[in-house]
């Protein structure tokens, strides 16, 4: 005998329009991202391919448009407790195969890039460098001169 456990939502009458403030932060690359990426890729593409991160980095060139209605709907079915979506027929979650099919990224690489680093190539000089990714990029994203590891 199979027992099905359904976890009810806290509130069945959710006002999805009240979620608008939570969706205001959306990742957008800096304005000159594509130009900068192309410039750095000329110098580092062989290394990126060796580390198996070239495909993941190239995904950053694709526009990532925000569909608020889709995000609100998806959020309605997400369970923080179980880290999956809860539908009437049962729970559902993404698998690594889904990630491969959607992004085309390699999930079978035996050596993840972070584990192959023997030393940290540089350290951030101050807390101002690491307040967020945009601050770091705006400070270090040069348009001319040699490409450095930093």
C-alpha positions as CSV (number, residue, x, y, z in Angstrom):
1,X,0.0,0.0,0.0
2,X,1.5,3.3,-1.1
3,X,0.9,6.3,1.2
4,X,1.0,9.8,-0.4
5,X,1.8,12.7,1.8
6,X,0.8,16.1,0.6
7,X,2.2,19.3,2.2
8,X,-0.4,22.0,2.0
9,X,0.6,25.6,1.2
10,X,0.5,28.1,4.0
11,X,-2.1,30.2,2.2
12,X,-4.2,29.0,-0.7
13,X,-5.2,32.5,-1.6
14,X,-1.7,34.0,-2.4
15,X,-1.6,37.5,-3.9
16,X,1.2,37.0,-6.5
17,X,1.3,40.8,-7.2
18,X,2.7,41.3,-3.7
19,X,5.9,39.4,-4.8
20,X,6.9,42.2,-7.2
21,X,9.4,43.8,-4.7
22,X,11.1,40.4,-4.3
23,X,11.8,40.1,-8.0
24,X,13.3,43.6,-8.6
25,X,16.9,42.4,-8.3
26,X,17.8,40.6,-11.6
27,X,21.3,39.8,-12.7
28,X,22.4,42.0,-15.6
29,X,26.0,42.0,-16.9
30,X,27.8,45.3,-17.2
31,X,27.1,47.3,-20.4
32,X,30.4,46.4,-22.1
33,X,30.4,42.7,-21.0
34,X,30.4,41.2,-24.5
35,X,33.3,43.3,-25.6
36,X,35.2,42.5,-22.4
37,X,34.5,38.8,-22.6
38,X,35.7,38.7,-26.2
39,X,38.9,40.5,-25.3
40,X,39.6,38.1,-22.4
41,X,38.6,35.0,-24.3
42,X,41.3,35.6,-26.9
43,X,43.9,35.3,-24.1
44,X,42.3,32.6,-21.9
45,X,40.1,30.4,-24.1
46,X,42.7,27.5,-24.2
47,X,42.9,27.6,-20.4
48,X,39.1,27.7,-20.1
49,X,38.7,24.7,-22.4
50,X,41.3,22.8,-20.4
51,X,39.5,23.5,-17.2
52,X,36.1,22.6,-18.8
53,X,34.6,26.0,-18.0
54,X,34.5,27.5,-21.5
55,X,30.9,26.5,-22.2
56,X,29.7,27.8,-18.9
57,X,31.4,31.1,-19.4
58,X,30.0,31.5,-22.9
59,X,26.5,31.1,-21.5
60,X,27.0,34.5,-19.9
61,X,26.7,36.0,-23.4
62,X,23.1,35.0,-23.7
63,X,20.5,37.5,-22.6
64,X,18.6,36.5,-19.5
65,X,15.2,38.2,-19.7
66,X,13.0,38.2,-16.6
67,X,9.5,36.8,-17.0
68,X,7.9,38.0,-13.7
69,X,4.7,36.0,-14.2
70,X,6.6,32.8,-14.8
71,X,8.8,33.4,-11.7
72,X,5.8,34.2,-9.5
73,X,4.0,31.0,-10.7
74,X,7.1,28.9,-10.2
75,X,7.7,30.4,-6.8
76,X,4.2,29.5,-5.7
77,X,4.9,25.8,-6.2
78,X,8.4,25.8,-4.6
79,X,8.9,24.2,-1.2
80,X,11.8,25.6,0.8
81,X,11.5,22.7,3.2
82,X,11.9,20.0,0.6
83,X,13.9,22.0,-2.1
84,X,11.6,20.8,-4.8
85,X,8.3,21.8,-6.6
86,X,5.1,20.4,-5.1
87,X,2.4,19.7,-7.6
88,X,-1.0,17.9,-7.2
89,X,0.6,14.7,-8.5
90,X,3.6,14.9,-6.3
91,X,7.1,16.5,-5.9
92,X,9.3,17.4,-8.8
93,X,12.9,18.6,-9.0
94,X,15.6,19.2,-11.6
95,X,18.2,16.6,-12.1
96,X,21.7,16.8,-13.5
97,X,20.4,15.3,-16.8
98,X,17.9,18.2,-17.0
99,X,20.8,20.7,-16.5
100,X,22.8,19.0,-19.3
101,X,19.8,19.0,-21.7
102,X,18.9,22.7,-21.0
103,X,22.4,24.2,-20.9
104,X,24.6,21.7,-22.8
105,X,27.1,21.8,-19.9
106,X,29.4,18.9,-19.1
107,X,28.4,17.2,-15.9
108,X,30.8,14.2,-16.1
109,X,34.1,16.1,-16.0
110,X,36.4,14.2,-13.6
111,X,38.3,17.3,-12.5
112,X,36.2,20.3,-11.5
113,X,38.2,23.5,-12.1
114,X,38.2,24.7,-8.5
115,X,39.9,21.5,-7.3
116,X,42.7,21.8,-9.9
117,X,43.9,25.2,-8.7
118,X,47.2,24.8,-6.9
119,X,47.3,28.3,-5.6
120,X,45.2,31.4,-5.4
121,X,46.5,33.6,-8.3
122,X,45.7,36.9,-6.4
123,X,44.0,38.2,-3.3
124,X,41.4,41.0,-3.2
125,X,43.1,44.2,-1.9
126,X,40.3,45.5,0.2
127,X,36.7,45.1,1.2
128,X,35.7,47.6,-1.4
129,X,36.8,45.1,-4.1
130,X,34.4,42.5,-2.9
131,X,31.2,44.3,-1.9
132,X,29.5,42.6,-4.9
133,X,30.3,41.3,-8.4
134,X,29.4,44.5,-10.2
135,X,31.7,46.6,-8.1
136,X,34.6,44.1,-8.7
137,X,33.9,44.1,-12.5
138,X,33.6,47.8,-12.8
139,X,36.9,48.3,-11.0
140,X,38.9,45.6,-12.9
141,X,37.3,45.4,-16.3
142,X,39.8,47.2,-18.6
143,X,39.1,48.0,-22.2
144,X,42.8,48.3,-23.3
145,X,46.2,46.9,-22.5
146,X,47.3,43.4,-21.7
147,X,44.8,41.0,-20.1
148,X,45.9,40.0,-16.5
149,X,44.7,37.2,-14.4
150,X,43.1,39.6,-12.0
